[in-house]
Amino acid sequence: MNVGIRRKEGVTVLDIEGRVIGSESFALKSIIDDEIRSLQDGEVKMLLNMGQVRAMDSSGLGIIIAAYTSIQRRGGRIALLNVSGNINSLIVVSKLVTIFDRYDDEEKAILSFHEA
Amino acid sequence: MGKAVSDSSPKVNVEVSTRRNALGKTTDQVIHLDLPSSTQLVYVIDAVISEIASDMGFDKEETEQINLAVIEAAMNAIKHGNGEDSSKRTRFEFILNQEQLTVVVEDQGVGFNRDNVADPLDPSNLLKSSGRGIFLMETCMDSVTFEASGRIVRMVKLRSATD
């Protein structure tokens, strides 16, 4: 798994590539936690680009849920970008569609962080 | 009948055999895999099950489902069953035939009661960061049963079409 980190209009975008399973998930958790820590409360705006994620298991799902609760607690927001195929199925069957905002267009996703 | 592959301090053991019925006709191909309990070795399982599912003609979606279920079972056995104690073994049996793929995963832990596992779809559990493994196994496979007080899980995926 590889994770690229970039900033776009005040939003931290994590481009995640590969398989987020088993112990690889822990590396993603560490990266997300570091990013959350580096930002001020209320300023955590995070977009997880899942377009290049080939597989995810329950531990990977747990990592993004933990990120959601942590960021919510700090008054920030997290959203998902380019979730498709089996990853989308995973989110749907786990009934997490009501929790995560999902976007297919990066510009629209970024814009959503700046809407009231 | 079987072929064992191991080094002097066996980390990963593989054995392949066939089971025949009373008429001597080959029915099942059986692959045994025996690993120390390390989450790092889940990638071995990932590679093996991907190959098996693909060879059996499961389509991409089915292969991904089988892969996910087996990884979840492996992680449960290694983390929760064997407590990541590398002196404890996690054993896998893949039984292939014309009708279905059966995957049996066994750990050396104390077992657990499936009925005591919380429902991850309950609204009060949706934001919990763990507890979805068994649910995903049951979602991805055609049947999932627990034996030996939960130390063994047996999962079946039916082939949708015979060739």
Interface residues (C-beta under 8 A of the other chain):
Chain A: R19 I21 G22 S23 A55 D57 S58 S59 L61 G62 I63 I65 A66 Y68 T69 G85 N86 L90 V93 S94 K95 L96 I99
Chain B: T39 Q40 V42 Y43 D46 E61 E64 Q65 N67 L68 I71 E72 M75 P120 L121 L126 L127 K128 S129 S130 R132 G133 F135 L136 T139
